[in-house]
Amino acid sequence: MKPVFRLGLCAIMVTGLVACSGGAEQRRQAKDDFDYLNTTPLSEWQTLPDQAPYFSTNYQIPSQDFEGEVGKDVDIRPPRQVLDLVPGARIERDSRGVTLAVVNEKQLSSLWQTVERLADDGTIPVAQREENQLETGWIAWEKEDSEHQARFRIARLEQGRRFALGVNLIEWRAQKGEQPLTPALSERYNTLMTNLITVSHDAALRAEARRVAQQRQSDIPISFGTDRSGLPVIIARAPYDVVWEKLPAIIKPLGFSIESRNQSQGTVKTRHVAPSDESWQALGVAPISLSDNSYTLLLGDLGNRTSINVTTSKGKPVKEETLKALSPALKAVIAQLGNAPTP
């Protein structure tokens, strides 16, 4: 028997709020009163002899056959939507599946690389694989409906100047008895598989953007100035998140060891032990006149800049002369770190 992969929705960051507890069947089934199923069918209005019939069209119910489930067979789960995470992509949905029509070949290649990565790391089980197409193994979506299992065909589609990624459900089975694959179920699971790909693709692009941004900020300009209230501060010309990540490595050569820090509050509690004279000579700056004690570094978010201040263990700002001396010292460490060979 072929293995069944169970994909948790939280793993692809596409979680839905579940309004009731219990198994998958309870989550998709309507509950409570089904007396409407026993409603007497509509009958033709009977008029009295010699009575002139009068009918209003305001409440006329169209006479035709409506297709759909009733009673406990009604799937009450909210419909799934394809997440709009691929810039410029056009989402096409039909009875065959979901097609993501993208802007150019480069964007399609990036999407297909995501599919290949998900297949290589085992996130998507692979039953058959070709250059521009793969068929998945059996997949059950945990917390969605583990009683239903499906297989998909994911294909890279190119025709002329049209570039697209196709996701089609090709095989289906239910654990309990014979259950037909309805158009609604087919659309639901095609959407889930598409979202798995697009969310992973979006996360990879965001991670790469952060990496590039941090590389560009390897040289953080440092200057001495004042804040909005006129108090002296050190200004780092880089976003707050970048400075926050790089600060531990920057202040370590200056004798600061971190004891605790809180990013939301912008506080870094440290213990300072003065470095040796040789360390200051290696940096090429004058020693900072700080006694061996506890200090708190305060970081402020100024948009594309970050303010840095230092307070003593009693919460009082250090002298302006000390802060002025710290500014070139930070600049020297950043330059030294930027010139260090990459491992």
C-alpha positions, 0 to 999 in steps of 0.5 A: 500500500502506498504511503499517505503524506499528511500535510498540516495547514500550519506548515504552509501558513494557511490556517483557518479558524475552526468554529467547532471541535471534533473530527473532520466530519463534524467540521464539515457537516451541518448540525441541529435541525433538519426538519426542513427536509420533511417540508411538504412539497409545493402544490398547485393553488386551488381556487373556489368554483367561479372564483377569479384567480389572482396571483402575485409574482412577488413571491413566485418561486422559479420552477426548476431543478436545483443541484446541490447537497442537503441536510448532513451532506451540506459542506458548511466549511468556508470556501478556500481562496487562492492566495494572491501572493505572486505579483502580477499573476492571474488566477484561473480556476475551472473544473480541471484545476487552478492555473497561475498565469504569470508575467514572464518566464523568469517568474515561472522558473522561480515558481517551478524552483519552489515546486522542485524544492518542495519535492526534494525536501519531501514536503510534496511526495512524488509518484512520477517526475518529469522535466516540466511536470510531476505527479504527487503521491497520496496526500491527506490534509490534516485539520482540513479533512484527513478522511479525504486523500488526493493526488495532483499533477503540477505542471510548468506550462509554456505556450508562446508568450504565455507562462503558467503553473497548473495544479490539477487534482487527478485522483481521489479517494475517501477512507469511509466508503464510496464518496463522489468527488464533487466540483466543490471538493475538487476546487477546495483541494486544488486551492490547498495545493496551489496555496502550499506552493505560493506560500512557500514561494513567497516565504523564499522570496522574503527570506532572500530579500532580507538577506540582500538587505542585510548584505547591503547594510554590512557597512552601517554609517555611524554619526553623533547627533541629537534626537527629536527632543535635542538630547545627544544620541548616536545615529546608525543609518540603517533600519532598526531590525538590521541594527538590532541583529548586528548590535551584539557582534558590534559591541562585543569588541568594545567590552560589552557582554549582553545579559538580556535584551527586548526588541519590542522595547529596544533595550539591551542590558549589558555588562561592561569590562574595559578591553585591553590597550592592545584592543583599542590600538587594533581598532585605532580609536581612543579608549572609552571612559566607562567603568566596569559596570552594568549599562543599558543600551536604548535603541529607537526606531527612526524609520530608515535610521536607528538611535542608540543611547546608553544609560547607567545601572541607575537609569541615568544617561552617560555623559555626552563626552562618553557617548561622543567617544563611543560613536567612532569606536562603533564605527571602527568595529563596523569597518573591521567586521566589514573587512573580515573574510567571509567564512 
